Amino acid sequence: MERPEDEMTGSVPTWLERMFAASKFYDPCDCKDRCSKPAKYYCMACMIVVCEDGMEQHHKSSGHSILTAYKSSGVAAFRIEDLKQVWCWSGIQRYTINRRAIVYVNQKGGAHRTGSSNGDAKCGTCQYKILAPNNFCSVECKVKAVLKKIEVKEEEEALNRAKRKLETTDSESPSDAPKNVAAGVSFRKRPRKQSNPQRAPLF
């Protein structure tokens, strides 16, 4: 399990990055039994969203780590006490549900969604209004921001490597003119013409 890192300085574990490509929380479970129970459990080992039956039968019994999503205002949220064990949630706007601190899973901003009118800051990813000093409205928005920062850093490192390689190549290339040539030394291959050329004999 990856250790939580400071805000915007760590990496995004694979299970968390792939979570947003999986089925949505609280959609009908897509397990082989085709049950109608909501999928609210995320298996961090298999990287899929499952219902309670699937979690108990195939994942929890195998010792896989499970993250539970709870419903708040109709959308999925993680309890901070659960999330902080596996990833650093700092910088995300926190809320309270049933006296427990939570953070929302998915991006909240978008068309016609600007957040609370009391918000004095904006999410750095989707511009949803939040309270300072928070930087993100959801786990998804922070994940996107961290991945973007990693991508930019990798591009800068690649560019710097290319520049260093070019500078090394230039410094090792031979000069156009020979250096440290002794005075009076000639490198002419063909001899100069005679100062008093002789005529060829007539026959």
C-alpha positions in Angstrom: 0.0 0.0 0.0 1.4 3.4 -1.0 2.1 5.7 1.9 0.1 9.0 2.0 2.2 12.0 0.8 2.0 15.7 1.3 -0.5 17.7 -0.8 0.5 17.9 -4.5 3.9 16.4 -3.9 3.2 12.7 -3.9 1.9 10.4 -6.6 -1.4 8.9 -7.3 -1.7 5.1 -6.6 -2.8 3.0 -9.5 -6.0 1.8 -7.7 -7.1 5.4 -7.2 -6.3 6.5 -10.7 -8.4 3.6 -12.2 -11.2 4.1 -9.8 -12.6 6.9 -11.9 -12.7 4.6 -15.0 -14.7 2.0 -13.1 -18.4 1.8 -12.6 -19.9 4.7 -10.7 -20.7 4.3 -7.1 -24.3 3.5 -6.2 -25.1 2.3 -9.8 -26.6 -1.2 -10.0 -23.9 -3.8 -9.4 -22.5 -5.4 -12.6 -21.5 -8.6 -10.8 -22.2 -12.0 -12.5 -25.4 -12.5 -10.4 -26.9 -9.3 -12.0 -28.2 -8.2 -8.6 -29.9 -4.9 -8.1 -28.0 -3.9 -5.0 -26.1 -0.6 -5.2 -22.3 -0.9 -5.9 -20.8 1.1 -3.0 -17.6 -0.8 -2.3 -14.3 -0.4 -4.1 -11.8 -3.3 -4.1 -8.4 -1.7 -4.2 -6.8 -4.9 -5.3 -9.1 -5.8 -8.2 -9.9 -2.1 -8.9 -13.6 -2.5 -9.4 -16.8 -1.3 -7.8 -19.0 -4.0 -6.3 -22.1 -4.5 -4.2 -22.2 -5.9 -0.7 -22.7 -9.5 -1.9 -19.8 -9.3 -4.4 -17.6 -7.7 -1.7 -18.3 -10.4 0.9 -18.0 -13.4 -1.5 -15.1 -12.5 -3.7 -13.1 -9.7 -2.3 -13.3 -9.4 1.5 -12.9 -13.2 1.9 -9.6 -13.0 -0.1 -8.2 -10.4 2.2 -8.5 -7.5 -0.3 -8.5 -3.9 0.9 -12.0 -2.4 0.6 -13.0 1.3 0.5 -16.6 2.1 1.2 -18.4 5.0 -0.4 -21.3 6.6 1.5 -24.1 8.7 0.1 -24.3 12.4 0.9 -26.8 14.7 -0.8 -27.3 12.0 -3.4 -23.6 11.6 -4.3 -20.8 9.3 -3.2 -18.4 10.4 -0.5 -15.5 8.8 1.5 -15.1 9.1 5.2 -11.9 10.9 5.9 -11.0 8.4 8.6 -11.0 5.7 5.9 -9.3 7.6 3.1 -6.4 9.0 5.2 -5.2 5.4 5.8 -4.4 5.0 2.1 -4.0 8.5 0.5 -3.5 12.1 1.6 -6.8 13.9 1.4 -5.4 17.4 2.4 -6.6 20.3 0.4 -10.0 18.8 -0.3 -13.1 20.6 0.9 -14.5 18.5 3.9 -18.1 18.2 4.9 -19.9 16.4 7.7 -22.5 13.6 7.5 -23.9 11.9 10.6 -21.2 13.6 12.6 -18.5 12.1 10.5 -16.1 14.1 8.3 -16.3 13.2 4.6 -14.9 14.3 1.2 -16.8 13.9 -2.0 -15.5 11.4 -4.5 -16.4 12.9 -7.9 -15.9 16.4 -9.4 -18.7 18.7 -8.3 -18.2 21.6 -10.8 -19.5 21.7 -14.4 -22.3 23.2 -16.3 -24.7 25.2 -14.1 -22.9 24.1 -10.9 -20.9 26.9 -9.3 -21.0 25.8 -5.6 -22.1 27.7 -2.6 -22.6 31.4 -2.8 -20.6 31.7 0.4 -17.5 30.1 -1.2 -14.5 32.4 -1.1 -12.2 30.2 -3.2 -12.5 27.9 -6.3 -11.6 24.4 -7.0 -8.2 24.3 -8.8 -9.6 21.8 -11.3 -13.3 22.5 -12.0 -13.7 26.0 -10.6 -16.5 24.9 -8.2 -16.8 27.4 -5.3 -15.4 26.1 -2.1 -14.1 27.6 1.2 -10.5 28.7 1.6 -7.9 27.5 2.3 -9.1 24.3 0.5 -7.9 23.8 -3.1 -10.2 21.1 -4.4 -13.9 20.1 -4.2 -13.4 16.4 -4.5 -11.0 13.5 -4.6 -11.3 13.3 -8.4 -10.3 17.0 -8.8 -7.2 16.5 -6.6 -6.2 13.4 -8.5 -6.5 15.2 -11.8 -4.4 18.1 -10.5 -1.6 15.8 -9.1 -1.5 13.8 -12.3 -1.2 17.0 -14.4 1.6 18.2 -12.2 3.4 14.9 -12.6 3.0 15.1 -16.4 4.4 18.6 -16.6 7.4 17.6 -14.4 8.1 14.6 -16.6 8.0 16.8 -19.7 10.4 19.3 -18.2 12.8 16.5 -17.2 12.7 15.1 -20.7 13.4 18.5 -22.2 16.3 19.1 -19.8 17.8 15.6 -20.7 17.6 16.5 -24.4 19.3 19.8 -23.8 22.1 18.2 -21.8 22.6 15.6 -24.5 22.8 18.3 -27.2 25.3 20.3 -25.1 27.5 17.2 -24.6 27.4 16.4 -28.3 28.5 19.9 -29.2 31.3 20.0 -26.7 32.8 16.7 -28.0 32.6 17.6 -31.8 36.0 18.5 -33.5 36.8 22.1 -34.2 36.8 23.4 -37.7 40.5 24.5 -37.5 43.4 22.5 -36.0 44.6 23.8 -32.6 48.2 24.3 -31.3 49.7 24.2 -34.8 53.5 25.0 -34.7 54.5 28.2 -36.5 55.9 27.5 -40.0 54.6 24.0 -40.3 52.7 23.3 -43.5 50.2 20.6 -44.1 50.2 21.0 -47.9 50.1 17.5 -49.5 51.3 18.6 -53.0 54.8 20.3 -53.4 54.9 23.8 -54.5 55.9 24.6 -58.1 59.6 25.1 -58.9 60.8 28.7 -58.8 62.8 28.2 -62.1 61.0 25.5 -64.1 63.1 23.8 -66.7 61.9 23.2 -70.2 61.5 19.7 -71.4 64.2 18.6 -73.9 63.2 18.9 -77.6 63.4 15.7 -79.7 
